[in-house]
């Protein structure tokens, strides 16, 4: 798409809470809607309509690619949530991923059907969602931090077993994410949000990143995502990159090298401090602390409004194209949907 599409949204002052999960839980049977493409499309369309923007972004479920990948290995469904690799997976896993049809998974099939329906709606921009390669890899090994550090210290995969496992799992994860994204693009996605929440200062030592000139972050995070971006570019699909973790300036600058149409960051990163490291052809999205919205004590409506005014003012001063939004979809606080929605509506409606 023409990059000006996103820049125009920013200039219009649209606000984009990533809130399909909240609308989903207004349905009489949310789980059924997740498995029904037509019902899911209606949820996504209603989310965009409710918040007056065209980005038809699905529910952010970062478990799907892991389930697809391990399903290709024949891992029983009840073992998948806790399954991790102790040894490097063989090339046969990547072959199985290449030969699989992702729509064998009922929720993934519903996602693709929803994208197809939304692609026919001139008022919507269908946006797919996938976990990123590095973040998927971290879900598949017991201790991803140690091999990242060892690799940054110069340990080659041949001499460090933990590094070898991470390298092989990351290669398979990249294959899986690529398959997921291709399927969503074929279904009608005109942009895909790649979510890399694990690409942060917890998994990557800031000192080591600085000492290596960001090479370790580039190797494990940027290079796999650059190859994904090549797929997107060849298919005319835009990259929306999301990372809700704590980042140092070097990591933000590395993400900017991927030239995403939109870079979505969480509240640990002050957006006005990120702006100098990102070209103005990339819109910044975020980043109110919506993970705290469930709490009336820590995050009352008055504080949401105060933070909204402050963020709008600082981003206006920074002069960077900006869309006010949430950190990420609200997945972890079942039962708090109404109180969270009250605060989302507060920042969406506030005009400073």
N, C-alpha and C positions, 0 to 999 in steps of 0.2 A: 504494500500500500504506500501511497504517498505519505512521507513523514509529516507533511503539513496537517494531516488528519488529526494526529495526536497533539501537535502544537496548537491547533485550533481549539481542541477540547480544553487544553490548559488555559488558553487566552479567554475562553468563555467562562472560566471559573467553575466548571463542573466539579462535582464531588463524587468520589467513587469508593464508597465502603465496599469491601469484598465480603458481601453479606448474603450470598445465596443460601448458606446454611441456616440463617435466621428465617428466611422466607420458607425454606423447606420445612422447618419445624412449625410453621403455621398450618401445614397440611394435616388432614386427619390421619394419614399413615405415611410418615416420612420415609420409612424403609422401603415401602412399596413404590413410592415416587422415584427413589434412587434407581430402581430396576425397570422403570417404564419410561422409555424415551420421550413420549409425548407429555407425560406428566412432568418430567424433569425439564423439558423445554419450556413448559408453562411457568415453572418455578424460576428459571433463569430469566425469561422474558419479564416476569413480574418484578424481579429484583432490579433489572435495568430501568423498567418503567417507574417503579416506586422512587428510585433515586435519580431519575431524570438524566440518564446518560445512555449511550448506545452500546457499551461494552458488555456483551452477553457472556459473562464469565461463570463457568459451572462451579459446583461445590468443590472446594479444595480438599480432595481426598488423596493424601500422599502415601496410601497403602497399596494402591492398585498395581503399580508397576512391580512391587515386591511380590504380590500374589501371582501376577502373571508370570514373572520370571521363575519362581519356585514351582509354580504349577507346571511349567515346561519341563522341569526336572522330575516331575512325578511325586513331589512332596505332598503328603496328605494335607488337606486344608486345616485340620486342627493343629498341625505342627508348624504351619507357616509363620504365625506371629512371632514365635521365639526362635525360628531356625536361623543358624549362622554357620558360616564356613570355617572349618578348622584348617583346611588345606586349599591350595589354589584350585578352583574349578577348571576343568579341561576345556579345550576348544570345542568339544561336543556341545557344551552348554550354549555357546554363542551360535553354533549351527542350529540348535533347536529353537533358539529365539528367532533366528532369521526365517525359519520355516513355519513359525507359529502364526495363527490368526488371532490377534488380540481380542477380537470380539467374541471369543469363546467365554470370556468372563462376563457375567450378566450385567454388572455395574458399568464395566467399560463399554459394553455393547449399547447400553442405554445412553451413556455419554455421547457416543458417536451418532446415535439416532437423533439425539437432541441437537447436536451440532448441525446435522443435515436439515432438520426442520428450521432452525434459526437462520441457516444460510439463505433460505428462501424469503426471509423477512427483511425488507429494505431498511427498516429502522434499527436493525441489530448488526453489530459486528461480532460474529461468533468467535469466542476465545477458548481454546483448549487449555488444559492444565496437566502438567506432569511434574513429578519430583525430578530434581536434577541428578546427573550421574554420580557426583561425589556424595550427595546426601543419601542416595539409594545405597551406595556402597557402604556407608557407615552403619546402615541398618542391618547389614549382612555379615558383619564381623564383630567379635566381642569387644575388642579394644582398638578402635581406629586411630586414636591419638598417638599411641606409641609408634606404629609404623610410619605415620606422617613425620614425626620428629626424627626417627632414624633415617628416613629418606632425605630429609633436609640436612642431616649431619653427614651425608655422603655414603650411606650404606646402600649398596647395590642389591637388587632383588635376589641375585644369585647367592649372596652371602648372608642375607637376613631373611629368614623364613617369614616373619610377620610382614615385611615389605612385599615379598612375593605374593602373599595371599591378597593384600590390599590391591596390588597392581592387577592381578588376575580378576578379582571381583569387580574392580572399577571398569575394566574392559568389558566384562559381561553386562554391568549396569549401564554403560554407555550404549551398548547394543540394544538393551531393553528399552531405554528411554527413546532411542531413535525409532524403534518399531512403534512405540506408543504414539510418538509425535506424527510419524508418517500416516498412521491410521486416522488420527484426528484431523490432519490436513486433508486427507482424501475425503473424510466425512463432511468437510466444509469449513474447518477452522481457518480463519484469515489471520489469526495471531495465536500464539501459544505462550502461556505463562509457565516458565521454567522456575521451579522453586528450589533454591539451594540454601535452606536454613542452616545446614551444618558447615557451610563455608564461612567460618567466622573465627574470632580470636580465641575461642576455646579449643578448637581442633588444630589451629595453626598458631604456633608461638609467634607473637608480634616481633619479638627480638630476632627470631630465626628468619622470619619473612624479610625483615629489614636487612639482616646480615647477608642473605642470599640474593638480595635484589629482587625479591618476590618470586624467585624461580620455583620454589616449592609450591606456592599457591598457584602459580601459572601451570605447573605440571599436573596437579591433581584436580584443579577446578577449571581454569580458563581453557586449557587445550581441549578437554572433552566437550566443553560448551561451545568452543569455536567451531568444532566439527559439526555440532548440532546446528549452529547458526548457518553454516554452509548449506545444510539440508534446507533450512527455512528459506534462505535466499534463492535457492534453485526452484523452490515451489511458490515463490511470491508470498511467503508467510512472514509476519513480523514477530520479533522476539520481545516479549515482556519478561524481564528478569526480576525475580523476587528473592530477597534475602532479609529475614527478620532478625538476624543475629548482630552481635557486636563486631564492628569492622574498624580497621585502622585505615588511614588515608591511602596507603599503598594498595590495599585490597579494593577499595572503591575505584581507584584509578585503573586497576586491572579489569574490573568489571566493565568500565567505560570503553575499554579496548574492543569489547564485543559489539559495540555500537547498538545496544538495544534501543528499540523505539521508546520504551518506558523502563525505567529502573525503579522498582518498588523496594523501599527500605523500611525497616522497623524502627521503633522508637529509641533503641540503643544508639542510633546514629542521628545526631542533629542534622537535619536535611540542609540547613543553611551552611553548615560546615562541609557537607559533602559536595555542595554545588560547584566550588572551584575545581573539583577533580573530574567533573562530568561535562562533556560538550553540550552546548545549548540546543543541539539537535536531538538530545535525549531528554524526554520529560521525566522529572522526578515525581514519584507517587508515594504518598504516605502522610504522616507516620505517627498518628496519635496512638497512645498506649492502650489499644483496645483489648489487650489481654487482661487488663485490670478493670474493664468495664463491668464485670460481674459484681464488683464490690461497691456497696453504697458508702462505706466508710472511707475507703481509700480513693475512690473515684466518683464522688457525687456529680450530679449534672452541672453544678456551678463550676467545678474544677474542669470538666470537659470543655465548657464554654471558655474558660480562662485560657486553657491550653490551645484551643482552636484559634482564639484571637492572637495569641503569641506566635503561633506557627505561621499564620497568614501574614502577620506583620514582618516577621523575619524573612520569609520567602519573598515577600514583595521587595524588601530591601536588597536581597541577594540578586534579584533580577533574573532568576532562572525559571524556565517553564516548569510549572508545578501544578499537580492535581492533589487536592486534599483528600486523604483516604485513610483507611485503616491499616493496621500492620499486616493482618492476614485474616483468612476466614476464621470464625469462632468455632473451633472443633472440640475444645476440651472442657467446656463448662455446661454439660447438659442440665436442664432445669432452670437455667438463668437466661433463657432466650429473651424473655420479656424485658427484664431490667437492662440487658445489653442493648436491645432494640431502642429503648427509651433514650439511651445515651448516643447511639448512632444517629437517631433522628435529631438530637440536640445539635450535634456538630454539622449535620447536613443542612439544617434550616437556618443556622446562625449566620447573620450577615453583619460583618464588622464595619 
